[in-house]
Amino acid sequence: MDDWLPKTTQVDPCCSKIVMTYPLKVAVDLHLKGRGQSRLFSYLVQWAERRKGLLQLYCNELQVWAPSHQNYRRLSQMVNLEYVKTLGLHSSCSPAFLLNLAPHLGRMTNLRKLALSNIREENFISPEKRRRIVTRFTLQILKLESLQKLHLEAVCFLEGHMDQLLGSVKTSLDDLAVTHCNLSVSEWSHLPEFPCVSQLRQLNLGNVRLAGLSPEPLRVLLVKAGPTLVALDLEDCHLEDSQLYAILPALSRCSHLTKFSFYGNQISMPAMKDLLYHTTSLIYLRLELYPVPQDSYDYHGIPHLQRMQQHCDELMKLLKTIREPGRVFFGTDRCDQCCNRYIYGKTIMCNCRRPY
């Protein structure tokens, strides 16, 4: 019996006993994107209102692309927000919407996953109002005692406030993705200090440009999360040889890794060999994505196919002498014009580049 469902009472017409009944539980996943979905949501709320007392609406997953303040007031009144487990706020959600959502976010006490994507800066918002919005929003995150996954993709509005956001997470996350963001030196330096990153199983820093930043925060982060980490994504971080060498000892101790994505980093052939040697103990790796060595490009940045074939074949041969590899791929940097990445032996080179 669902003891947590609210009870209603009915009188049995055949006797004087009062019978305890339970309203019908209706669980839905809501994806609000565009007018069509908003109309569907309005119909759902009206349908529930006509059956008030006879049913309870529960929402497991709420994904928002087209915010409507009126809809979310009605949502908070009709849906048990404390049972929302996944919340996604996407491109059309303005910073002002985050401010209006904040009180409702604090009620989602069973939230497991929070994803923010493409929350962009608005020029007409003053720095003071911006700080106020971020503060109101992060104060509600303090109440999320079940949060396990936090995904932040292209959240320009929160740049400069990552310390405040991550500092408000009081649980130990098992999945952290900070992607397509620009981190300040301060934000990058403080990242491994937060308690929420100490037991990560998945870490994704894809498209966070780390060239020119100290590798020490990443090294410390890998040391802390190493015993639990199973997936590491450092794709398109533009790491260089010196930064790679700084993290290699810590990387080699991530003994439970099953996926390692390292495309899009500027690594030389000698450094690539050292990287492979340091994966000797990573016996659970099943998917390995490595950059084509920088020695494979000419001075214009165009891949030299014969040279690339020679380097990739040599690296693959070396890897087979070190351990039993899983699925291994070597990819070029993304094309400046079409953003495509050539995967050696798997895809076709784009027409933008004129390979030898």
Backbone hydrogen bonds, N-H to C=O, Kabsch-Sander energy under -0.5 kcal/mol:
donor,donor_aa,acceptor,acceptor_aa,energy
3,D,1,M,-1.4
5,L,2,D,-1.5
8,T,21,T,-2.8
10,Q,19,V,-2.2
12,D,10,Q,-0.6
12,D,17,K,-2.0
15,C,12,D,-1.3
19,V,10,Q,-3.2
19,V,17,K,-0.6
21,T,8,T,-2.7
24,L,54,L,-3.0
26,V,24,L,-0.6
26,V,56,Q,-2.8
27,A,25,K,-0.5
28,V,58,Y,-2.8
30,L,28,V,-0.5
30,L,61,E,-2.6
31,H,29,D,-0.5
32,L,30,L,-0.5
32,L,63,Q,-3.0
33,K,31,H,-0.9
37,Q,33,K,-0.6
38,S,34,G,-1.7
39,R,35,R,-2.6
40,L,36,G,-2.0
41,F,37,Q,-2.5
42,S,38,S,-2.5
43,Y,39,R,-2.5
44,L,40,L,-2.3
45,V,41,F,-2.5
46,Q,42,S,-2.5
47,W,43,Y,-2.6
48,A,44,L,-2.1
49,E,45,V,-2.6
50,R,46,Q,-2.0
51,R,47,W,-0.6
51,R,48,A,-0.6
52,K,49,E,-1.4
53,G,55,L,-0.6
54,L,51,R,-2.5
55,L,51,R,-1.0
56,Q,24,L,-2.8
57,L,78,M,-0.8
58,Y,26,V,-3.1
59,C,80,N,-0.6
60,N,28,V,-1.5
60,N,58,Y,-0.5
61,E,28,V,-0.6
62,L,86,T,-2.9
63,Q,30,L,-3.0
64,V,88,G,-3.1
65,W,32,L,-3.2
65,W,63,Q,-0.5
66,A,32,L,-1.8
72,Y,68,S,-2.0
73,R,69,H,-1.6
74,R,70,Q,-2.0
75,L,71,N,-2.5
76,S,72,Y,-2.0
77,Q,73,R,-1.2
78,M,74,R,-2.1
79,V,75,L,-2.7
80,N,57,L,-2.1
81,L,79,V,-1.5
83,Y,80,N,-1.9
84,V,81,L,-1.9
85,K,60,N,-2.6
86,T,60,N,-1.8
87,L,113,K,-2.5
88,G,62,L,-2.6
89,L,115,A,-2.8
90,H,64,V,-2.7
90,H,88,G,-0.5
93,C,90,H,-2.8
94,S,92,S,-0.7
97,F,94,S,-0.6
98,L,94,S,-1.3
99,L,95,P,-1.3
100,N,96,A,-1.7
101,L,97,F,-2.4
102,A,98,L,-1.5
104,H,101,L,-1.1
105,L,101,L,-2.1
106,G,102,A,-1.7
107,R,104,H,-1.1
108,M,105,L,-1.7
109,T,107,R,-2.0
111,L,108,M,-1.8
112,R,85,K,-2.5
113,K,85,K,-2.4
114,L,149,K,-2.4
115,A,87,L,-2.6
116,L,151,H,-2.9
117,S,89,L,-2.4
118,N,153,E,-2.6
120,R,118,N,-1.1
125,I,122,E,-1.7
126,S,124,F,-0.6
130,R,126,S,-2.6
131,R,127,P,-2.3
132,R,128,E,-1.9
133,I,129,K,-2.6
134,V,130,R,-2.5
135,T,131,R,-2.5
136,R,132,R,-2.5
137,F,133,I,-2.4
138,T,134,V,-2.9
139,L,135,T,-2.0
140,Q,136,R,-0.9
140,Q,137,F,-0.6
141,I,137,F,-1.1
142,L,138,T,-1.1
143,K,140,Q,-1.5
144,L,141,I,-1.7
145,E,143,K,-1.7
147,L,144,L,-0.9
148,Q,112,R,-3.0
149,K,112,R,-2.7
150,L,175,D,-2.5
151,H,114,L,-2.4
152,L,177,A,-3.6
153,E,116,L,-3.0
153,E,151,H,-0.5
154,A,152,L,-0.5
154,A,179,T,-2.5
156,C,154,A,-1.2
157,F,119,I,-2.3
158,L,155,V,-1.5
159,E,155,V,-0.5
159,E,156,C,-1.3
161,H,158,L,-2.7
165,L,161,H,-2.2
166,L,162,M,-3.0
167,G,163,D,-2.1
168,S,164,Q,-0.7
168,S,165,L,-1.0
169,V,166,L,-1.0
170,K,168,S,-0.7
173,L,171,T,-0.9
173,L,196,C,-1.7
174,D,148,Q,-2.4
175,D,148,Q,-1.6
176,L,202,Q,-2.5
177,A,150,L,-2.5
178,V,204,N,-2.7
179,T,152,L,-2.7
179,T,177,A,-0.5
180,H,206,G,-1.7
183,L,181,C,-0.6
188,W,184,S,-2.7
189,S,185,V,-2.3
190,H,186,S,-2.0
191,L,187,E,-1.1
193,E,190,H,-1.9
194,F,190,H,-0.6
194,F,191,L,-1.0
197,V,194,F,-1.7
198,S,195,P,-1.5
200,L,197,V,-0.8
201,R,174,D,-1.9
202,Q,174,D,-1.8
203,L,231,A,-2.4
204,N,176,L,-2.4
205,L,233,D,-2.9
207,N,235,E,-2.8
208,V,205,L,-1.6
209,R,181,C,-0.5
209,R,207,N,-0.7
210,L,208,V,-0.5
210,L,237,C,-2.9
211,A,237,C,-0.6
213,L,210,L,-2.2
219,R,215,P,-2.4
220,V,216,E,-2.7
221,L,217,P,-2.4
222,L,218,L,-2.3
223,V,219,R,-2.0
224,K,220,V,-2.4
225,A,221,L,-2.6
226,G,222,L,-1.5
228,T,225,A,-1.8
229,L,225,A,-2.0
230,V,201,R,-3.1
231,A,201,R,-1.9
232,L,259,K,-2.3
233,D,203,L,-2.6
234,L,232,L,-0.6
234,L,261,S,-3.1
236,D,263,Y,-2.6
237,C,234,L,-1.1
238,H,264,G,-1.6
241,D,266,Q,-0.6
244,L,240,E,-2.4
245,Y,241,D,-2.7
246,A,242,S,-1.3
247,I,243,Q,-1.1
247,I,244,L,-0.8
248,L,244,L,-1.3
251,L,247,I,-2.8
252,S,248,L,-2.5
253,R,249,P,-0.5
253,R,250,A,-1.1
254,C,251,L,-1.8
255,S,253,R,-2.2
256,H,226,G,-0.5
257,L,254,C,-1.7
258,T,230,V,-3.2
259,K,230,V,-1.7
260,F,287,L,-2.3
261,S,232,L,-2.6
262,F,260,F,-0.6
262,F,289,L,-3.2
266,Q,239,L,-1.5
267,I,265,N,-1.6
272,M,268,S,-2.2
273,K,269,M,-2.0
274,D,270,P,-1.9
275,L,271,A,-2.3
276,L,272,M,-2.2
277,Y,273,K,-2.2
278,H,274,D,-1.8
279,T,276,L,-1.4
280,T,277,Y,-1.3
282,L,279,T,-1.6
283,I,281,S,-1.8
285,L,282,L,-1.2
286,R,258,T,-3.0
287,L,258,T,-1.8
288,E,327,R,-3.0
289,L,260,F,-2.6
290,Y,288,E,-0.6
290,Y,329,F,-3.0
292,V,331,G,-2.6
294,Q,267,I,-2.5
296,S,293,P,-2.2
297,Y,294,Q,-1.7
298,D,302,I,-2.2
301,G,298,D,-2.0
304,H,296,S,-3.3
305,L,303,P,-0.8
308,M,304,H,-3.0
309,Q,305,L,-2.6
310,Q,306,Q,-2.1
311,H,307,R,-2.4
312,C,308,M,-2.8
313,D,309,Q,-2.3
314,E,310,Q,-1.9
315,L,311,H,-2.5
316,M,312,C,-2.3
317,K,313,D,-2.2
318,L,314,E,-2.2
319,L,315,L,-2.5
320,K,316,M,-1.7
321,T,317,K,-0.9
321,T,318,L,-0.8
322,I,318,L,-1.0
322,I,319,L,-0.6
323,R,319,L,-2.2
327,R,286,R,-2.7
328,V,326,G,-0.6
329,F,288,E,-2.5
331,G,290,Y,-2.6
332,T,342,Y,-2.5
335,C,340,N,-2.6
339,C,335,C,-1.7
344,Y,330,F,-2.9
344,Y,342,Y,-0.6
346,K,343,I,-2.5
347,T,343,I,-2.1
353,R,350,C,-0.8
356,Y,303,P,-0.8
